[in-house]
Amino acid sequence: MNQLFSNRILLKTDPQHFGELRESQTILNQPSLLRARMEEDGYLFFRGLIDRAEALEAREEILLKFAIIGELDATRPINDAIHSRSEAIEKVNLRAFTQSVRDGVAYRRIVDHSCVLKLYEDLLEGPVRSYDFRWPRFVRPGEGCGIHCDGPYMNRGTDRVFSSWIPLGDVAKHEGALMLLEKADGHDAMLRSYFAKDADRDRIEWLSTNPVALQEKFGARWLSADFYAGDVLCFTMRTVHAALDNMSPVGKCRLSSDSRYQRIDEPFDERWNGSRPETHGYGKVFFPGLGQWKNRNFKDEWKPVDERGRLLLNEEDN
Ligand SMILES: O=C(O)CCC(=O)C(=O)O
């Protein structure tokens, strides 16, 4: 196996410390088994839940947009997603750009795919909807995502929410796949005060910046997989997760989506829902990467922009 890093720390990949995600396609459409396994593992992983061609269509739609703003090497096929290292990004209206990526038709079809909605209807026993905000991610070589649970970021409305992580293209582990901490008795109790927090009101940062130290503390393995376009990983608001760093030897960017789902008849979190979601504040746009600030003011993922939507990377934290 390639060496695997997360948060720039080399992971232990022996069987005591690292494993493969359990696949659940054999229990699809069996609601009570799905609910029991989600309760037991804190996640459900499906190979090929979505038609591969549909996932690749969304990939192409998004990569075309990243090519237009100069983020992709123009000498290579767009679908290879090779990073350009240009500085054109600083001249772009990122507010408009990120909205156009989020609102793409092929991308929205993936987030609201009937197979994905059906799964959450089975889990939540009623009609469901996705959050109005969506999180498409373009992860450059060297980048990843900090360790966290989604609860503090998502559950102002209800805590009966699930996340989907959907690779838009094939994503091998060393190319920046998502990883989850295997669930074990006692974890929820250890995280009780973290789950009670509201990411914005309590201004939280990452749960930890050291995946090896965290797994020692929890006595648990990190789990991941080599993902293929069409696979879907679903998990709870209490599932500890992070990304493996993108160590692509050819400079390939990782493209994926995360989205959230809840029942339509439960209150929703105004940060991510409504015609103009609050998000983490109007002066910021969802644009992961380009540095590491330990997520102070959400800056690893949310970038300050000026009134014309242009990056203000050097803005002081307060
Ligand atoms: O894709 C990533 O790097 C992180 C995704 C994530 O944190 C999530 O799906 O909640």
The ligand as a MOL file (V3000), in Angstrom:
LIG
                    3D

  0  0  0     0  0            999 V3000
M  V30 BEGIN CTAB
M  V30 COUNTS 10 9 0 0 0
M  V30 BEGIN ATOM
M  V30 1 O -14.1240 15.5540 1.7160 0
M  V30 2 C -13.5140 15.9720 2.6910 0
M  V30 3 O -12.2970 16.2420 2.6290 0
M  V30 4 C -14.1950 16.1610 3.9880 0
M  V30 5 C -15.6480 15.8060 3.9280 0
M  V30 6 C -16.3300 15.9650 5.2230 0
M  V30 7 O -15.8010 16.4150 6.1940 0
M  V30 8 C -17.7210 15.5320 5.3340 0
M  V30 9 O -18.2400 14.9040 4.4020 0
M  V30 10 O -18.3300 15.8070 6.3870 0
M  V30 END ATOM
M  V30 BEGIN BOND
M  V30 1 2 1 2
M  V30 2 1 2 3
M  V30 3 1 2 4
M  V30 4 1 4 5
M  V30 5 1 5 6
M  V30 6 2 6 7
M  V30 7 1 6 8
M  V30 8 2 8 9
M  V30 9 1 8 10
M  V30 END BOND
M  V30 END CTAB
M  END
